[in-house]
């Protein structure tokens, strides 16, 4: 406009017509206002169609390009852009709030998420902001809902193209990889292995459910799958104290885990209604969670930078490390399935003929977990290699693996021997793996910081005679006075190699007698 004004002032005597600048400015304002009105009308709609989205995008971009020119004539069109953007995001926030209030209805959540993703894809100017809102919703949904609910949502979304794209761009895997922390984490390796795992798992589940008729069979026929699982394991080098875990076997782990998880899912077919058809039925299956799979990968040595390979030679690059498995500490959030991680990891080791001890501080929880996965262990025929128990129970079993330590010590003392007789040993003992649940409890003073003190009862007539002599003769005040009695001398002769043990026990008894007070209760006819 300023240029036109300058031309008009300089050439007004030359030009055959007069330029009406004020009129042009007014017409320009009216056109901008018309575009603004159209933009706000579209932005105010409750739901946009593809045509609406295309028109909104065109109008918005057109007006955005005119903002600086409108400002020169004193007209602020920026406010219309801001207002239309606010109205649009009001729609997004309405959808977001509705998702939060309807989180228990997975079908509705999927529909609302699809609408949000539609806006992100068709309004490219605002896609980043809308996608961040979708990310936030999915993160909250993941934190507040069970893995099964998240899997149901995924299965509903993947039925449509836009839903499939939403899964791809906002997957749970993406969240987990972003949040995961630890040593030498190679997220690209974890992502690739998970994709291999997921494709194998989904294909396996789909093939088996396709031929499964719940009216005829109680559960799917898994024999072919189990044989395939065992064949995949092949041969792993085992020694009594090490496991050679070479990269050729490591490459099979994603596929192996897919088969084990498939067995777990299909052994729990009571969790879905087959009458609804294969696609609907899958939403009711007992499903894994990405956190569980990645946790097992890390336990089994997958996803470490030092394990990356040279693409040409297929050899590890970086630090030279042993193929032996190393100790690992994995932290999993509450409700993300530690029991599943332990059970499936135990299956992997048991399939290569390793003894697995799954420990927990609680006998109730330990028994529950073992019972929950007993059908899977039996199906894979590995139940003899997997043992669940409390810290104390597993420790006791380990100490008594070659013999019953209590019985051996008792027999040694009763028979007055100074050494335990040699225990027959087998030529080969399988290597062992310890999987610990609630490791923080294990490392507390009560367990790891405590003392394990097994004890046995010693019964012998000479011991009873000595006890009676000390009890009835309370004037015995020291060890020397007791050793002078015939009861002690007979007992010492009976256990000549263990007099030091007798002496310490006698000191305790004498001290107890000093503080002993007679009871005021009367015992009559074996009743108090």
Secondary structure as UniProt FT lines:
FT   HELIX           2..11
FT   TURN            12..14
FT   HELIX           21..43
FT   HELIX           50..72
FT   TURN            73..74
FT   HELIX           78..101
FT   TURN            102..104
FT   HELIX           106..122
FT   HELIX           124..126
FT   HELIX           127..144
FT   HELIX           147..157
FT   TURN            158..159
FT   HELIX           161..169
FT   HELIX           172..179
FT   HELIX           187..210
FT   TURN            214..216
FT   HELIX           223..233
FT   STRAND          237..238
FT   STRAND          243..244
FT   HELIX           247..250
FT   TURN            251..252
FT   HELIX           253..266
FT   TURN            267..268
FT   HELIX           269..271
FT   HELIX           274..276
FT   HELIX           278..282
FT   TURN            283..284
FT   HELIX           290..299
FT   TURN            300..301
FT   HELIX           305..307
FT   TURN            311..313
FT   TURN            334..335
FT   HELIX           338..351
FT   TURN            352..353
FT   STRAND          355..360
FT   HELIX           363..379
FT   TURN            380..381
FT   HELIX           383..385
FT   STRAND          386..390
FT   HELIX           391..399
FT   HELIX           405..414
FT   TURN            415..416
FT   STRAND          432..436
FT   HELIX           439..442
FT   TURN            445..449
FT   HELIX           461..472
FT   TURN            474..475
FT   HELIX           479..483
FT   HELIX           486..494
FT   HELIX           496..498
FT   HELIX           499..515
FT   TURN            525..526
//
